[in-house]
Amino acid sequence: MENLLGLYTDYSIVSLCLTNRYGLSVLSEGRISHDQVTRLLSSSKIDSSCLWKEVKPICWEISGSEGVLIIDDSVEEKKYTDRNELICCHL
């Protein structure tokens, strides 16, 4: 599992387009099935500390005083976006 996690992480980092389980399967010419990645991602062994362990060395390698990289999964409200069950304020 550890090797698959590293491979999926690398694939997600270096890809220049949308990444998904199927894309990794195609890229690996079927050696890794999308089901393997699904099981990995849905396992309880994947959490933020596991992710940080994978990306921390890369972050330190590219760190500098020129700026920062902020990763934020929030959605900015737009004047043309209607609120619904999914798009609303979550407190």
Secondary structure, DSSP 4 states (H G I P E B T S, - for coil): -HHHHHHHHHHHHH-SS---HHHHHHHTTTSS-HHHHHHHHHSTT--HHHHHHHHHHHHHHH--SS------------TTPPP-SSSS---
